[in-house]
Amino acid sequence: MSKLRPVILLTGFGPFPGVQENASAALVPELASQARKLFPGHHVEAAVLPTEWRAGPAAAAALIGELMPVAALHFGVSGKARGFVVESRGHNHARPICDAAGRLPSSDRLSPEGPDILAASVPAARIVERLRRRALPASLSRDAGGYLCNAVLYGSLERARQASRPMRCGFVHLPATLGLASAPFRAGVRLDWPQAIEGGLEIVAAALGRPPRAC
C-alpha cells in the first residue's frame, strides 16, 4: 500500500444465521477493483468482516486505526431492502440476536459511555438523491437495526470522532437476495448486480465529495 495516497476502506460481511451467501462479501472486492480504476489517486482497501458481535466491530476498528482512511464505507444485507438503503445514523443499541458464532451481545449498549445516536458522516440524503438521479432504487434510513450492521456503523463513527483527521463513514444495506440465481424471496427486489456496482461507485464518489459520475 502506498502511504502517500489517501485510503478508501470498503467492507462487507460474511455469512450469518439465515444468510449463507452474503452479497456484500462478493460485492466489496469487485467494487474495490472498479474503484481503483476510477479513483487512481486513492488506495482502495477491501475487507470482509466476521458477522460476530466482538470480532466484527473489532476488525473494522483495527482497519480504521491502521489505514486511517478518508472514507470508510460499510455494506451489508437486509431481507427488507429492495434497493440501496443508505443509513443516516447509528444507534447505541444491540438486540439479543445470535451472531455467526452463536453468541449474543454482552450488553444491550454498544458503548457504555457513548451517545445514544451518532449521525453518519457521509452525506446520506445526498447519496440517495444521486442514486435516484441515475434511476437506481434508493431510500434513506434512520435505523440501521440492532444487529452487526448497526454495531459496525456505530463503532466506526465513534472511531471517526476520535480520529486526528476527518473521516467520512457510512453504511449501506443491500437486498439479501442480490446476485443469487435462486432465492426464496426475490419479489420486489429492483436492484441487479451491474446496478449494485454502478451505485456503489457513485456512493464512493459522493463520500469523497466528487461530482456525480457521467451516466
C-alpha positions as CSV (number, residue, x, y, z in Angstrom):
1,M,0.0,0.0,0.0
2,S,1.2,3.5,-0.8
3,K,1.2,5.6,2.3
4,L,1.3,8.7,0.1
5,R,-2.2,8.1,-1.2
6,P,-5.4,8.7,0.8
7,V,-7.2,5.4,1.6
8,I,-10.8,4.3,0.9
9,L,-11.9,1.4,3.1
10,L,-14.8,-0.8,1.8
11,T,-16.1,-3.6,3.9
12,G,-18.7,-6.3,3.6
13,F,-19.8,-9.1,5.9
14,G,-19.5,-12.9,5.9
15,P,-22.5,-15.3,6.3
16,F,-24.7,-15.3,9.4
17,P,-27.7,-17.3,10.6
18,G,-30.4,-17.2,7.8
19,V,-28.0,-15.8,5.2
20,Q,-25.5,-18.4,4.0
21,E,-24.4,-16.3,1.0
22,N,-23.8,-12.7,1.9
23,A,-23.9,-10.5,-1.2
24,S,-21.8,-7.8,0.4
25,A,-18.9,-10.2,0.7
26,A,-18.9,-10.7,-3.1
27,L,-19.7,-7.1,-3.9
28,V,-17.0,-5.3,-2.0
29,P,-14.0,-6.9,-3.8
30,E,-15.5,-6.2,-7.2
31,L,-16.4,-2.7,-6.2
32,A,-12.9,-2.1,-4.9
33,S,-11.4,-3.3,-8.2
34,Q,-13.6,-0.9,-10.1
35,A,-12.9,2.0,-7.7
36,R,-9.2,1.6,-8.0
37,K,-9.5,2.4,-11.7
38,L,-11.9,5.2,-11.2
39,F,-10.0,6.9,-8.3
40,P,-6.3,6.2,-9.1
41,G,-5.2,8.9,-6.6
42,H,-6.5,6.7,-3.8
43,H,-5.6,3.4,-2.3
44,V,-8.7,1.3,-2.1
45,E,-8.8,-1.4,0.6
46,A,-11.5,-4.1,0.7
47,A,-12.2,-6.4,3.7
48,V,-14.9,-8.9,4.7
49,L,-15.8,-8.6,8.4
50,P,-16.8,-11.6,10.5
51,T,-20.5,-11.3,11.4
52,E,-19.8,-11.6,15.1
53,W,-20.5,-9.2,18.0
54,R,-16.9,-9.0,19.2
55,A,-14.9,-9.8,16.1
56,G,-16.8,-7.7,13.5
57,P,-16.6,-4.2,15.1
58,A,-13.1,-5.0,16.4
59,A,-11.9,-5.9,12.9
60,A,-13.4,-2.7,11.5
61,A,-11.9,-0.6,14.2
62,A,-8.5,-2.2,13.6
63,L,-8.6,-1.5,9.9
64,I,-9.6,2.2,10.6
65,G,-6.8,2.5,13.1
66,E,-4.2,1.0,10.7
67,L,-5.3,2.6,7.5
68,M,-6.7,6.0,8.7
69,P,-9.0,6.2,5.7
70,V,-10.5,9.4,4.4
71,A,-13.7,7.3,3.8
72,A,-14.9,4.1,5.4
73,L,-18.0,2.6,3.7
74,H,-19.6,-0.5,5.1
75,F,-22.0,-2.7,3.2
76,G,-24.4,-5.3,4.5
77,V,-27.6,-7.1,3.5
78,S,-31.2,-6.9,4.7
79,G,-34.2,-9.0,3.9
80,K,-36.3,-5.8,3.9
81,A,-34.1,-3.9,1.4
82,R,-35.3,-3.7,-2.2
83,G,-32.6,-1.4,-3.4
84,F,-29.9,0.7,-1.8
85,V,-30.8,1.6,1.8
86,V,-28.5,4.4,3.0
87,E,-28.2,4.6,6.7
88,S,-28.2,8.1,8.2
89,R,-27.2,7.2,11.8
90,G,-26.0,4.5,14.1
91,H,-27.7,3.7,17.4
92,N,-26.0,2.7,20.7
93,H,-28.1,-0.4,21.0
94,A,-27.7,-4.1,20.4
95,R,-30.6,-6.6,20.2
96,P,-30.1,-10.1,21.7
97,I,-29.6,-11.9,18.4
98,C,-27.1,-14.7,17.9
99,D,-24.2,-14.0,15.6
100,A,-22.4,-16.3,13.2
101,A,-20.6,-17.9,16.2
102,G,-23.8,-18.5,18.1
103,R,-23.1,-15.8,20.6
104,L,-25.2,-12.9,22.0
105,P,-24.0,-9.4,22.6
106,S,-22.6,-8.8,26.0
107,S,-24.8,-5.8,26.7
108,D,-27.8,-4.0,25.1
109,R,-25.5,-1.0,24.7
110,L,-22.6,-0.9,22.2
111,S,-20.7,1.8,24.1
112,P,-21.3,2.3,27.8
113,E,-20.4,6.0,27.7
114,G,-21.2,6.7,24.1
115,P,-24.1,8.9,22.9
116,D,-27.4,7.2,22.0
117,I,-27.2,8.2,18.4
118,L,-24.3,9.1,16.1
119,A,-25.0,10.7,12.7
120,A,-23.4,9.2,9.6
121,S,-20.5,11.4,8.4
122,V,-21.2,10.7,4.7
123,P,-23.9,12.9,3.1
124,A,-26.6,10.2,3.3
125,A,-29.5,12.1,1.9
126,R,-27.4,13.5,-0.9
127,I,-26.3,10.0,-1.8
128,V,-29.9,8.8,-2.1
129,E,-30.6,11.8,-4.4
130,R,-27.6,10.9,-6.6
131,L,-28.6,7.3,-6.8
132,R,-32.1,8.2,-7.8
133,R,-30.9,10.5,-10.5
134,R,-29.2,7.5,-12.0
135,A,-32.5,5.7,-11.9
136,L,-31.3,3.4,-9.2
137,P,-33.6,2.3,-6.4
138,A,-32.5,4.0,-3.1
139,S,-34.0,5.1,0.2
140,L,-32.8,6.8,3.3
141,S,-33.0,5.0,6.7
142,R,-32.8,6.4,10.2
143,D,-32.4,3.0,11.9
144,A,-29.7,0.5,10.9
145,G,-31.3,-2.2,13.0
146,G,-29.9,-3.7,16.2
147,Y,-27.6,-6.3,14.7
148,L,-24.0,-6.3,13.4
149,C,-24.6,-3.7,10.6
150,N,-25.6,-1.1,13.2
151,A,-22.8,-2.2,15.6
152,V,-20.1,-1.7,12.9
153,L,-21.6,1.6,11.8
154,Y,-21.8,2.9,15.4
155,G,-18.3,1.7,16.3
156,S,-16.8,3.2,13.1
157,L,-18.5,6.5,13.8
158,E,-17.0,6.5,17.3
159,R,-13.6,5.9,15.8
160,A,-14.1,8.7,13.3
161,R,-14.9,11.2,16.1
162,Q,-11.6,10.3,17.8
163,A,-9.5,10.4,14.6
164,S,-6.9,13.1,14.2
165,R,-8.1,14.0,10.7
166,P,-11.6,14.0,9.0
167,M,-13.0,10.6,8.0
168,R,-16.3,10.1,6.3
169,C,-18.1,6.9,7.5
170,G,-21.3,5.4,6.4
171,F,-23.3,2.2,5.9
172,V,-25.4,0.9,3.0
173,H,-27.8,-2.0,3.1
174,L,-28.4,-4.2,0.0
175,P,-31.1,-6.7,-0.8
176,A,-30.3,-10.1,0.8
177,T,-31.0,-11.8,-2.5
178,L,-28.8,-9.6,-4.6
179,G,-26.8,-11.7,-7.1
180,L,-28.4,-15.0,-6.1
181,A,-29.7,-17.1,-9.0
182,S,-32.1,-18.9,-6.8
183,A,-33.6,-17.2,-3.7
184,P,-36.7,-17.9,-1.6
185,F,-37.9,-14.2,-1.8
186,R,-36.9,-12.2,-4.8
187,A,-40.2,-10.5,-5.2
188,G,-39.9,-6.7,-5.2
189,V,-36.1,-6.6,-5.4
190,R,-35.3,-3.9,-8.0
191,L,-31.5,-4.0,-7.9
192,D,-29.3,-6.2,-10.1
193,W,-25.6,-6.8,-9.9
194,P,-24.4,-4.3,-12.5
195,Q,-26.6,-1.6,-10.9
196,A,-25.1,-2.5,-7.5
197,I,-21.6,-1.9,-8.8
198,E,-22.7,1.3,-10.6
199,G,-24.4,2.6,-7.5
200,G,-21.5,1.6,-5.2
201,L,-19.1,3.7,-7.3
202,E,-21.5,6.6,-7.1
203,I,-21.6,6.2,-3.3
204,V,-17.8,6.2,-3.2
205,A,-17.7,9.4,-5.3
206,A,-20.2,11.1,-3.0
207,A,-18.3,10.1,0.1
208,L,-15.1,11.7,-1.4
209,G,-17.0,14.9,-2.3
210,R,-16.7,14.2,-6.0
211,P,-19.4,15.4,-8.5
212,P,-21.8,12.8,-9.9
213,R,-20.3,10.5,-12.5
214,A,-21.3,10.7,-16.1
215,C,-24.1,8.2,-16.9
